[in-house]
Amino acid sequence: MAGGYAMDDAEWRGRLDVLRVEHRDLDAAIGALAAVPVPDQLQMARLKKRKLRLRDEIAAVEDRLIPDIIA
């Protein structure tokens, strides 16, 4: 539930799109940070941790949209 009401599939898909864009942006930021001669290791760790949390959230939303069907 978001904002006190149940989200429909279209809203979940929109949320999934936003998460995927943020994940790609973090990937680019991590790459750019790694390219500098002396990268900030603390910032790099924070970005990677955030990226992992996003990956988990993306998986949860995908599971919500595509439930497992036991045949």
N, C-alpha and C positions, 0 to 999 in steps of 0.2 A: 504494500500500500504506500502510495506517495501522496502527500498532502491531504490525508484523511479519506481517500477514496481508492477503490481498486482500479488499477491501470488496465486498459484494454490492450490487445495485441499491437495495435498501431503505435500506442504510446511506448510499449516495451521495445518495439523495433526502433523507434526514434531514440530511445535511451541507449540502445545497443549501438546505433550509429555514432552517437556522441562519445561513448566509451571507446569505440574503435579509433576515432579521430584523435582523441586524447592519448591513446596508447601509441599511435604512430608519431604524434608530436613528441612524446617522451623519448621514443626511440631515436628520433632525429636530434633531440637535445643531448641525449647520452652520447651519441656519435660525435657531435660537435665538441662536447666537453672532453671526450677522449682524444680528440685531435690536437688539443693545445699541448704545448711542451710539458707543462707541469699541471695536470688536471687536479681540481679540488676533489680529493677522495671522499670527503664527507658529503659534498653535494652529489657526487656520482652515486654514492650508496643510497642517498635519499631518493634520487630519481629512479634508481633500479627497484627500490622497495615499493615506490608508488606504482611503477609499471607492473610489478607482480600482483599488487592488490587489484589493479585494473584488469589484469588477465583473469583473476579469479572472479571478479564481478561480471566480466564479459561471459565467462563460462556459466555462471549462475543465470544470467538473463537468457542465454541460448537454451539452457535446460528448461527454463520457464516457457519459452516459445515452442520448443520441440521436445515434448515429454517423451520419455521412453515408453514404448509399447511392448508389452510382454505378449509374444505370440504363442 
